[in-house]
């Protein structure tokens, strides 16, 4: 291994540890973006764009020969979680943590930028590294893609990686076609009228409507989706009235996520839910509000890119796990894959690893070099770089 190759894992660890220590929530990734912009400026890209779709950062590396345009994306944002444990690089920002491994994703893609910047003479085509904000809210990809600068790009392929606990460390999790689920968030607000708790008959409490709706909405997969397909409804939050013993509640809201492998099934559940909510509100003389948020289409992995990934996994002697069904979670990168052939690479982060979005999760440093080499091999095969 060259000296450069020996130094790269340490360099990536330094980057990740700093990013882990300064996590920022969706739409507020300013310090993260500034740090990455400084790193990318050192690689002398042909173009360096900042504030793309908010806090997004894009660096473009053009080879000396024409060829394919390859995009590689990492996600910037962290989660509203108080980190546990006592890492030396523990989050400095109270109540915010990189509990999904985006710090690792960013470090890997920064390493790819270093690699490409030193080999542009042999690069046939263009490599574009993309640091996307607001992945956790499902809003960042669309904002970046509607930025006028991004609209001018015609990608031949777009690549991203996600670490996956519960799978053997360094394993490749692959699936051609749908890799993740179609997902949407739903917020239901029910407006009645408060009254003194001693005279509930003088008000209009939404309690009966609320409890009935929770049961009805939970059963949507069984009533809307055929048994041979998969769907899921998860109630994530519910609130009724205020913390006041003397007041009958006059307001309630319910938050839930809907997930389905097929977009038509998700649409059917959304339509059925809307009817159920409106009928319930009418029956109890309530005013309802319905809002859909954080909408994610399914991530569709391109057939050719998936085959290339399997070839790379074999070359690097990585365990390869062929996924039978799509995952139930979702990824905002799917919007990039609607623009061009896309591939979301699953990288196992350990059988016994804490799960994603767990307060104790920390991206394993050992995966940095593995992820870096996977991307480099993909670029080598797609562009012919040496």
Buried (B, 14 or more C-beta within 10 A) or exposed (E): EEEEEEEBBEBBBEBBBBBBBBBBBBBBBBBBBEBBBEBBEEBEBEEBBBBBBBBBBBBBBBBEBEBBBBBBBBBBBBBEBEBBEEEEBBBEBEEBBBBBBBBBBBBBBBBBBBBBBEBBEEBBBBBBBBBBBBBBBBBBBBBBBEBEBBEEBEBBBBBBBBBBBBBBBBBBBBBBEBBBBBBBBBBBBBBBBBBEBEEBEEBBBBBEBBEBBBEBBBEBBEEBBEEEEBBBBEBEEBEBBEEEEEBBBBBBBBBBBBBBBBEEBBBBBBEBBBEBBEEBBEEBEBEBEBEEEBBBBBBBBBEEBBEBBBEBBEEEEBEEBEBEEBBBBBBBBBBBBBBBBBBBBBBBBBEEBBEBEBEBBBBBBEBBBBBBBBBBBBBEBBBBBE
